[in-house]
Amino acid sequence: MSHFDVAEVRSRFPILQQEVNGQPLVYLDNAATTQKPESVIEAIANYYRHDNANVHRGAHALSDRATEVFEGAREKVAQFIGAPSKDQILWTRGTTESINVVAASWGEQNLTAGDRVLVSAMEHHANIVPWQMIAQKRGANVEPIPVDADGAIDMAAFESLLDERVKMVAVGHVSNALGSVNPVAHIIELAHKAGAKVLIDAAQSIAHWPVNMVELGCDFYAFSAHKMFGPTGMGVLYGKRELLEAMQPYQGGGEMIESVSFAGTTYNQLPYKFEAGTPNIAGAVGLAAAVDFVQGLDRSAADRHEAELLHRARAELAAIGGYPLVGKAESAVAVLSFVSDFAHPQDIGMILDQQGIAVRTGNHCAQPIMDQFGIPGTVRASFSLYNTHDDVDRLIAGLKKAKMFLA
Ligand SMILES: *Cc1c(COP(=O)(O)O)cnc(C)c1O
């Protein structure tokens, strides 16, 4: 078993080397966004220093260079997720926009009255609301796949929901609110057997495990750069070629066209058909650097490190008492979500912040699952690979202090 050098990895993240409220920062809001290593920050700065120009215009040397790094990033991401071709990698603003592209474009053409879209009850709002919007337009229905009291998908209930009216199953690989890891391979298999397409929201899982689109077999796959150590405002949508080919563009404008006239406009080929306007070139450069960072790690060693932190944090949280855990799925990563018997999550969050400990409080854009558990929200401490055992100690000490003040 290889050793994971957390101190070395941590030293590559300049933002973590600071004090907040007089104490060294403990950053435990990684499910909201991860911090950026020096290499990502440098890649973006260097792009603006040396190569910045608009892409695909072919007019001059800088434009050629910008196009080269931009399309090189697409190729790198295609390899990163095992996509058959870089034409199936569409740039978006993030997971949210990726799901909106599929809901608006695929949904418009493929959902009819009485059709059903299944999403798990613990989805992020980004994987619920776009489906509700298109369903309302098309007379289709969005229905939740039940989640049990531990925060795991009820697979028997899922199977019994499937019929020929189910056209889309959209589920997250990892829940941002609870950390539950969903059995996506099995979900894809069952959904396909029933004739449905599958979209995987990989926002929380993309940094964790290597994936291969061909082996996984999902129809669409969405993630954000900023949750895998890359920049904000940059995301990816992968789709099966025949589906993307058949879909109408999501937005109109420059770059997405082949030719424009008032008699009629024809659209560009994949992936440009879905990329109207000047794209986030620096974002693609930053994402490519983030892929390099992730691929340079021993990811299974990093995962074991995070699992150790989570395991210890769960045990020590239980030992304090008065902080019931929310979400106890057997298969879970990186997220410690809990409530308190004596205070509102926000009060706990404030006391932690005063001690330089960053956690998130609230419903984590997953209100339906909070409603199911009968709570307005949780305190969520989410770990990443640069978090240390010292961070867990500080969190636990902070929670003891909060209990002392508030209980
Ligand atoms: C963060 C997140 C999203 C939304 O991602 P954006 O980057 O805000 O578009 C969607 N689903 C899950 C599971 C997330 O964690």
The ligand as an ORCA input file, in Angstrom:
! r2SCAN-3c Opt
* xyz 0 1
  C     -21.971     21.279     -7.147
  C     -22.940     20.296     -7.653
  C     -23.745     20.570     -8.762
  C     -23.742     21.907     -9.449
  O     -22.480     22.219     -9.950
  P     -22.170     23.695    -10.468
  O     -20.697     23.711    -10.582
  O     -22.693     24.629     -9.402
  O     -22.880     23.858    -11.755
  C     -24.585     19.585     -9.207
  N     -24.637     18.385     -8.615
  C     -23.885     18.083     -7.546
  C     -23.954     16.717     -6.954
  C     -23.011     19.016     -7.030
  O     -22.267     18.734     -5.970
*
